[in-house]
């Protein structure tokens, strides 16, 4: 059951990434491109978790993938706020 839920969450992450990709194509705003990439990375992390044995304690490295995704979201937000402060608008 846990693998099924993990797969559903991974599929949802992928679909959300597709929505952000569509928003990026419509607006050209980099924020949406960053968010799409971050959600696809989160989907990849869920796929990795589905295929490894999570009972072993040395799988913490898999969560570094999640750290990369959240860092990408943080970078996107900082990038967007820097544009507004400098007067540039895309």
Residue pairs with C-beta under 8 A, 6 or more apart in sequence:
3 50
6 46
6 49
6 50
7 46
7 47
7 50
9 46
10 42
10 43
10 44
10 46
10 47
10 50
11 43
13 39
13 40
13 42
13 43
13 46
14 39
14 40
14 43
16 39
17 35
17 36
17 37
17 38
17 39
17 40
17 43
18 36
20 32
20 33
20 35
20 36
20 39
21 32
21 33
21 36
23 29
23 32
24 30
24 32
24 33
24 36
28 90
29 80
29 90
30 76
30 79
30 80
30 90
31 76
31 77
31 79
31 80
34 72
34 73
34 75
34 76
34 79
35 73
35 76
37 72
38 69
38 70
38 72
38 73
38 76
39 69
41 65
41 66
41 68
41 69
41 72
42 66
42 69
44 65
45 62
45 63
45 65
45 66
45 69
48 62
48 65
49 59
49 62
52 59
52 62
53 59
83 89
83 90
